């Protein structure tokens, strides 16, 4: 009985959460539409104003430059979550890692042709790749 009540409550909470999310999404869309409508009304007033064509163009250009979306709340472009502790990869390190990748591909191909379960050549190359921390460069 308690399990059934818990399930019913969790379903109701989920339905309310989805409903609230849909409401907020619709509300945001309406707000964006209202803002664009107001901006276009202002631009129309500028175009209908009794001022020179150069002034109209300048005002319209400045207004259109101001259009845009606000910056994101969380700017992931400045995130350093995936950078790690290793320093920047130099061209020499990248070239070395690319050579190791080629050697690993050749070793895997050779192992597949020999159809052996244990392939020490590929394991050695994998160990070298991990030791040089090539995964931080690609």
C-alpha positions in Angstrom: 0.0 0.0 0.0 2.8 2.5 0.9 4.6 1.5 -2.2 1.5 2.3 -4.3 1.0 5.7 -2.6 4.7 6.5 -3.2 4.4 5.7 -6.8 1.2 7.8 -7.2 2.9 10.7 -5.5 6.0 10.5 -7.6 4.0 10.4 -10.8 2.0 13.4 -9.7 5.2 15.3 -8.9 6.6 14.3 -12.3 3.5 15.5 -14.1 3.5 18.8 -12.2 7.2 19.3 -13.0 6.6 18.7 -16.7 3.6 21.0 -16.7 5.6 23.8 -15.0 8.4 23.4 -17.4 6.1 23.6 -20.4 4.4 26.7 -18.9 7.8 28.4 -18.4 8.9 27.6 -21.9 5.7 29.0 -23.4 6.0 32.1 -21.1 9.6 32.7 -22.3 8.5 32.3 -25.9 5.7 34.9 -25.4 8.1 37.3 -23.7 10.6 37.0 -26.6 7.8 37.6 -29.1 6.5 40.6 -27.2 10.0 42.1 -27.1 10.5 41.6 -30.8 7.1 43.1 -31.5 7.9 46.2 -29.5 11.3 46.6 -31.1 9.7 46.4 -34.6 7.1 49.0 -33.6 9.9 51.3 -32.5 11.7 50.8 -35.8 8.5 51.5 -37.6 8.1 54.8 -35.7 11.7 55.7 -36.6 11.0 54.9 -40.3 7.8 57.0 -40.3 9.5 59.9 -38.4 10.0 63.3 -40.2 13.8 63.1 -40.1 16.5 62.7 -42.8 17.1 59.4 -44.4 20.7 59.3 -43.1 19.4 59.8 -39.5 16.8 57.0 -40.0 19.5 54.7 -41.3 21.8 55.5 -38.5 19.1 54.9 -35.8 18.0 51.7 -37.5 21.5 50.4 -37.8 22.2 51.1 -34.1 19.0 49.5 -33.1 19.6 46.3 -35.1 23.1 46.1 -33.7 21.6 46.0 -30.3 19.3 43.1 -31.1 20.6 39.8 -29.9 20.2 37.2 -27.2 21.5 37.8 -23.7 24.7 36.1 -22.7 24.2 32.6 -21.3 23.8 32.2 -17.6 26.5 29.6 -17.5 29.3 30.4 -20.0 30.8 27.0 -20.8 33.3 28.4 -23.2 35.4 29.6 -20.2 35.1 26.2 -18.5 38.3 24.4 -17.5 36.6 21.2 -16.4 38.1 19.1 -19.2 41.6 20.7 -19.4 43.3 18.7 -16.8 46.6 19.3 -15.1 48.8 18.8 -18.1 50.4 21.8 -19.8 49.6 22.7 -23.3 50.4 20.2 -26.0 53.3 21.2 -28.2 53.6 20.3 -31.8 56.3 17.7 -31.0 54.0 16.0 -28.5 51.1 16.0 -30.9 53.4 14.5 -33.6 54.7 11.8 -31.2 51.1 11.0 -30.2 50.1 10.7 -33.8 52.9 8.3 -34.5 51.9 6.2 -31.5 48.3 6.2 -32.8 49.6 4.9 -36.2 51.6 2.2 -34.4 48.6 1.2 -32.3 46.5 0.9 -35.5 49.1 -1.3 -37.1 49.5 -3.4 -34.0 45.7 -3.9 -33.8 45.5 -4.9 -37.4 48.3 -7.4 -36.9 46.6 -8.8 -33.8 43.4 -9.2 -35.7 45.1 -11.0 -38.6 46.8 -13.4 -36.1 43.5 -13.8 -34.3 45.2 -13.9 -30.9 43.5 -13.0 -27.7 46.6 -11.5 -26.0 48.5 -9.0 -28.1 51.5 -7.6 -26.3 52.5 -5.2 -29.1 49.2 -3.4 -28.9 49.3 -3.4 -25.1 52.8 -1.9 -25.2 51.7 0.9 -27.5 48.7 1.6 -25.3 50.9 1.8 -22.3 53.1 4.3 -24.1 50.1 6.4 -25.1 48.9 6.5 -21.5 52.4 7.3 -20.2 52.7 10.3 -22.5 49.2 11.4 -21.7 48.2 11.7 -25.3 44.5 11.8 -24.4 45.0 15.4 -23.1 46.0 16.6 -26.6 43.1 15.3 -28.6 
